[in-house]
């Protein structure tokens, strides 16, 4: 799924060659952050139930 987002920005415009890289890295970071935050919240709920 993440690699498909990169293929969209393969033909880069000449005036902004690094916009595709920036957007791709940002999207990957946001995706990873949402997954980790969700995982942390689930673990926190489990810990609160155990305590």
N, C-alpha and C positions, 0 to 999 in steps of 0.2 A: 504493500500500500504506500509506503514511504518512497519507494523507488519510482512509482508511477508519477508522483508529484514532481520528481526531478525531470522526467522525460518531457513534461509540459514546457519547462523552461530551457530545453536544450537549444532551440534556435534563439539565441539571445540578440537583443537589439544592440547596435554599435555604441549608442550613447551611454547605456548602462550595462556593462558586461558583467558586473558582480551582483546585480539585483537578484538574479535567479539563484545564485549560491546563497545569498543572504536569506532569501525567502525560504529556501529549502532547509537550511540549517535551523532557522527560526521555527518552522513547522515541525521539524523533527524534535526540537527541544520542547516545544509546547505539548506535543503528543506524549513524549516521555514523561514530562512533568505531570500531566493529567493522570497518566496510568499510575505513577508512583504516589501521587496524592490520594488517589482512590484506594490504593493498596494500604497506605498508612492509615486512612480513616477506618477501613475495615478492620485492621489490626487493633486500632484504638478501641473500637466498639467491642471486639472480642475480649480485650484486656479488661475493659470496664465490666463486662459481664462476669468474667472470672473472679474479679476482686470482690 
